[in-house]
Amino acid sequence: MKHKKVKLALGRPRAFDAEKALDCAMQVFWRKGYLGTSLSDLTDAMGINRPSLYATFGNNKSLFRKALEHYFKGPSSYLGESLQEPNARAVVERLLHSVVDLLTDPQTPTTCLWVHSALSCGDDPLREEFAAQRAAGLAELRTRFKRAITEGDLPTDANADALARYVQTVNFGLTVQASTGATRKELLRIVDLVLKAWPK
């Protein structure tokens, strides 16, 4: 009988939806950044207690990593999708317009979860992870632009590395602009300038 009770207790399903809870955590980190988010902020938003949070997601840092991955696969999935465009200019156009769409969506914070957290992480060990993620994103853009040069889509004297850094910098800069009050119209003007200056 005792054995049966233990088995039932262990087999009891969670009283909350882990995917929805993760989405709530992502929203909190998105608004407040990694260091600006407390455990109380998370448990309140997720509707669970601390033991449940730890049991399901691990500590605060582990939960942040999961929330960031959720963000990459959801709201910012356009990053990878943009690279599939048929030419380099289309890649940049889709990428930057998608950034503006996200930043000016009334249903989401006027910032990027990754940029917000990276800028506010201070000397936290996560700083190295942010640096690696930035480098990985840069490498993807560089590879795509090198392909564009090989295919004749970009001039043979184009610098794939410089173009990748330029686009990435504008991407991050749009976030800073939006988070400090820039309007959609103002952000789109920046994107238009980038596209007009794009190598032909």
Buried (B, 14 or more C-beta within 10 A) or exposed (E): EEEEEEEEEEEEEEEBEBEEBBBBBBBBBBBBBBBEBEEEBBBEBBEBEEEBBBEBBEEBEEBBBBBBEBBBEEBBEBBEEBBEBEEBBEBBBBBBBBBBEBBBEEEBBBBBBBBBBBBEBEEBEBEEBBEEBBEEBBEBBBEBBBBBBEEEBBEEEBBBEEBBBBBBEBBBBBBBBBBEEBEEEEBBEBBEEBEEEBBE
